[in-house]
Amino acid sequence: MTREILLDGPPDLRRIYATAALKRGGRQNRLPEVRAERRGVRVDPNNLARYAHACGFTFGGRLPLPYPHLLGFPLQMVVMSRRDFPLPLVGAVHVENSITVDRPLSLADSLDVAVRAERLRPHPKGRQVDLVTEVGAAGEVAWRGVSTYLARGAGHPDAEVSEPAPLNPLEGVATGPTWRFGADTGRMFAGISGDWNPIHVHALLARPLGFPTAIAHGMYSYSRCVAALAPRLPESEVTSRVWFRKPVRLPSTLRLRTAFGEHRTLSVLEGASGELEHAVVEHTW
């Protein structure tokens, strides 16, 4: 039976990360049957404005397609930091994300946000799990996100892994914007998103977790891509999917290339000279 964890306000993510640093993850092979939830959430217009400015969205009454992830992320951390959660929180890598928007949400909406964990399964480099976030208004779910996290460990070479389509099937590949992600990018986005995972904050904190430098938040890189494509995308009945391929080491210079098809876009975020593929982003509607 699923147990509800109802929160009156946003959890303290810095405290969660500090506590989670001592937790290695359980040995069990099942997920806790819990759902973390907040009701009547109001979006902070100042935070939304900072997010829009940082990522390149137009600030207005509508929430940008990826923004509700920021509302669900603290609840994801509540679920993943539990003692009975089978994977460690610190060091977990965001490898894939899928968002479906049935109808756009706005600043005026009173939102209900709920998160649960699903599909604990093997991965060639360890184990992975889906954190499902649903955001609704007026009793109706309008936005659904599935965040897939990988905890490195004993690998399973035969495990199935989701793979994006190659860029070449779509015609007219266009080179889009080029961006510079500075050394402070992780700290900047952490201040907006609340995601203070040490791998994003400073090289000295990232190295013990296997990264030679701090790395950019996957949701920041992805949001930059979605913002660049936003004029070509519908506001509702759209699915946006991203596969995070290689971490973006900070600092880095990146470029976006996109192919356009009927009711579909397919993009690659790569190093400025094309030497590294960092993310593949697909939109369908």
C-alpha positions in Angstrom: 0.0 0.0 0.0 1.4 3.4 -1.0 2.1 5.8 1.9 1.7 9.5 1.3 4.3 11.9 2.6 2.5 15.3 2.6 4.8 18.3 2.9 3.6 21.8 4.0 6.6 23.5 2.2 9.7 22.9 0.2 12.3 20.6 1.9 15.8 21.9 2.8 17.8 20.3 0.0 21.2 21.4 1.4 20.4 19.4 4.6 19.2 16.4 2.5 22.5 16.4 0.6 24.5 16.7 3.7 22.7 13.8 5.3 22.7 11.7 2.2 26.5 12.0 2.0 26.6 9.4 4.8 24.2 7.1 3.1 25.4 4.5 0.6 22.0 3.1 -0.5 20.2 0.0 0.8 20.9 -3.5 -0.4 17.3 -4.3 -1.1 16.1 -4.7 -4.6 12.7 -3.0 -4.2 11.5 0.5 -4.0 9.7 2.0 -1.1 6.0 2.4 -1.7 5.7 6.1 -0.9 4.5 9.2 -2.7 5.8 12.6 -1.7 3.4 15.4 -2.3 2.8 19.1 -1.9 -0.6 20.8 -2.5 -1.6 24.3 -3.4 1.9 25.2 -4.6 2.4 28.8 -6.0 5.2 29.5 -8.3 7.5 32.3 -7.1 7.6 34.8 -10.0 11.1 36.0 -9.0 12.4 32.4 -9.3 10.6 31.9 -12.6 12.1 35.2 -13.9 15.6 34.1 -12.9 15.1 30.7 -14.5 13.7 32.3 -17.8 16.7 34.7 -17.9 19.3 32.0 -17.3 17.9 29.6 -19.8 16.7 31.9 -22.5 12.9 31.7 -22.2 10.6 34.6 -22.6 9.3 35.5 -19.1 5.5 35.7 -19.0 2.4 34.1 -17.4 3.0 30.6 -18.8 5.5 28.2 -17.2 8.2 27.1 -19.7 8.0 23.4 -20.6 10.8 22.1 -18.3 10.1 24.5 -15.3 7.7 22.2 -13.4 10.6 19.8 -13.0 12.0 22.3 -10.5 8.9 22.0 -8.4 9.1 18.2 -8.4 12.8 17.9 -7.9 12.8 18.6 -4.1 10.2 15.8 -3.7 12.4 13.5 -5.7 15.1 14.1 -3.2 12.8 13.4 -0.3 12.0 10.0 -1.8 15.6 9.2 -2.9 17.1 10.2 0.5 15.0 7.7 2.5 16.9 5.0 4.4 14.9 2.3 2.5 15.7 3.7 -0.9 18.0 1.2 -2.6 20.3 3.6 -4.4 22.6 6.3 -3.0 21.5 9.9 -3.6 25.0 11.5 -3.7 26.7 10.7 -7.0 23.6 9.6 -8.8 23.7 10.8 -12.4 20.6 12.0 -14.3 20.8 10.0 -17.6 17.4 10.6 -19.2 14.3 12.7 -18.9 10.9 12.7 -20.5 8.2 15.4 -20.2 4.6 15.3 -21.5 2.6 18.5 -21.4 -1.2 18.0 -21.8 -1.9 21.6 -21.2 0.2 24.6 -20.3 0.5 25.8 -16.6 0.6 29.4 -15.5 1.7 31.6 -12.7 -1.9 31.9 -11.6 -2.4 28.2 -11.1 -2.5 26.6 -7.6 -0.5 23.4 -8.3 -0.5 20.0 -6.8 2.9 18.2 -7.1 3.4 14.5 -6.5 6.5 12.2 -6.9 7.0 8.4 -6.7 9.7 6.0 -7.8 9.2 3.3 -10.4 11.2 0.7 -12.4 14.3 -0.1 -10.4 16.3 -2.0 -13.0 19.9 -3.0 -14.0 22.1 -0.8 -16.2 25.4 -1.8 -17.9 27.2 0.6 -15.4 25.1 -0.1 -12.3 21.4 0.3 -11.5 18.8 2.9 -12.6 15.5 4.1 -11.4 12.7 6.4 -12.6 11.3 9.3 -10.5 7.9 10.1 -11.8 6.6 13.7 -11.2 3.0 14.7 -11.8 1.9 18.4 -11.6 -1.7 19.2 -11.8 -4.2 22.1 -11.3 -7.9 22.1 -10.6 -7.8 18.3 -9.9 -6.3 17.5 -13.3 -2.7 16.3 -14.1 -1.4 18.7 -16.8 2.3 17.9 -16.8 4.2 14.6 -16.3 7.9 14.1 -16.0 10.0 10.9 -15.8 13.6 11.5 -14.5 15.9 8.5 -14.9 18.9 8.3 -12.5 21.9 6.0 -12.7 23.8 4.9 -9.6 27.2 3.5 -10.7 28.2 0.1 -9.3 28.4 -3.5 -10.4 27.5 -3.5 -14.1 25.0 -5.6 -16.0 26.4 -5.8 -19.5 23.2 -7.3 -21.0 20.9 -4.8 -19.5 18.7 -2.8 -21.9 19.5 0.9 -22.3 17.2 3.5 -23.9 18.9 5.0 -26.9 17.9 8.1 -29.0 17.4 8.0 -32.7 20.3 9.2 -34.9 20.2 12.8 -36.2 20.5 11.9 -39.8 17.0 10.5 -40.6 15.5 14.1 -40.5 16.2 16.5 -43.3 17.7 19.9 -43.0 20.1 19.8 -40.0 20.6 23.4 -38.9 23.4 24.7 -36.7 21.8 26.8 -34.0 23.2 28.9 -31.1 26.6 28.5 -29.4 26.8 28.9 -25.7 29.6 29.4 -23.1 29.0 27.6 -19.8 31.3 29.3 -17.3 33.0 27.7 -14.3 30.2 29.1 -12.0 27.4 27.7 -14.1 26.7 24.9 -11.7 26.5 27.2 -8.7 24.3 29.7 -10.6 21.7 27.0 -11.6 21.9 25.4 -8.1 20.7 28.8 -6.7 17.7 28.7 -9.0 16.8 25.0 -9.0 17.9 24.1 -5.4 19.9 21.2 -6.8 23.1 21.5 -4.7 24.5 18.1 -5.7 28.3 18.4 -5.1 29.1 17.3 -8.6 27.7 20.6 -9.8 29.1 23.0 -7.3 33.0 22.8 -7.3 35.7 20.7 -8.8 37.0 19.9 -5.3 33.7 18.4 -4.4 33.1 16.7 -7.7 36.5 14.8 -7.9 35.8 12.4 -5.0 32.6 11.4 -6.9 34.5 10.6 -10.1 34.4 13.9 -12.0 37.6 15.8 -12.8 35.7 19.1 -12.8 32.3 20.3 -11.7 29.7 19.4 -14.3 26.7 21.4 -15.5 23.2 20.3 -14.4 21.6 18.2 -17.1 18.4 20.1 -16.7 20.2 23.4 -17.3 21.7 22.1 -20.5 18.4 20.7 -21.6 16.5 23.8 -20.7 18.8 25.9 -22.9 18.0 23.6 -25.8 14.2 23.7 -25.2 14.3 27.5 -24.9 16.1 27.8 -28.3 13.5 25.6 -29.9 10.5 27.1 -28.0 9.3 29.3 -31.0 8.8 26.1 -33.1 7.0 24.0 -30.4 3.4 23.8 -29.4 2.4 24.8 -25.9 0.4 21.6 -25.2 0.1 18.0 -26.3 3.8 17.8 -26.8 6.4 15.3 -25.5 10.0 16.4 -24.9 12.7 13.8 -24.3 16.4 14.2 -23.5 19.2 11.6 -23.3 22.2 12.9 -21.4 25.2 11.4 -23.2 28.4 12.9 -21.7 28.6 15.3 -18.8 29.3 19.0 -19.6 32.6 19.8 -17.8 32.8 23.3 -16.6 33.8 25.6 -18.2 32.8 24.5 -21.8 31.6 26.0 -25.1 28.7 24.2 -26.7 26.6 24.3 -29.9 23.2 23.1 -30.8 22.3 21.4 -34.0 18.7 20.5 -34.9 16.8 18.6 -37.6 13.2 19.5 -38.2 10.5 17.0 -39.4 6.7 17.0 -39.5 5.5 17.2 -35.8 9.0 16.5 -34.6 12.4 18.0 -33.9 15.6 16.2 -33.1 18.6 18.1 -31.6 22.2 17.4 -30.6 24.0 19.4 -28.0 27.7 19.0 -28.6 31.1 20.5 -28.0 31.8 23.6 -30.1 34.0 21.6 -32.5 31.7 18.6 -32.5 34.1 16.4 -30.7 31.7 15.4 -27.9 27.9 14.7 -27.9 26.5 15.9 -24.6 22.7 15.4 -25.1 20.1 14.4 -27.6 16.8 16.2 -27.4 13.6 15.1 -29.2 10.2 16.8 -29.4 7.1 15.1 -30.8 3.5 16.4 -31.1 
